[in-house]
């Protein structure tokens, strides 16, 4: 519903809902895999992150650029000599997932999702009021 290259508020809110839903799914996968020490690719699970972008020129909401592994943080090494994945010194490489950070990210994604849902609700209410006035 773009008007003169500018998307409507409903399109922007829907793009925000999609983006935050994707973020919540990826964060949930990070939390679920926070103790996985061996993946099919070999090595521990690598934290995933969603890359988002905006079209600032046309005010078109947000787009999901992709989901990529976090290579900026190192894997944790934990001393567990009895673990099957332990090296010769007894250390196990653990995923680079920090649960407090993931929980904080989950809360912010949830709040952003709620904010976009509130925009849609207010838009619907304004349409309902407009229709009521036209009767």
Secondary structure, 3 states (H helix, E strand, C coil): CCECCECCHHHHHHHHHHHHHHHHHHHHHHHHCCCCCCCCCCCCCCCEEEEEEECCCCCCCEEEEEEEECCCCCCEEEECCCCCCCCCCCEEEECCCCHHHHHHHHHHHHHHHHHHHHHHHHHHHHHHHHHHHHC
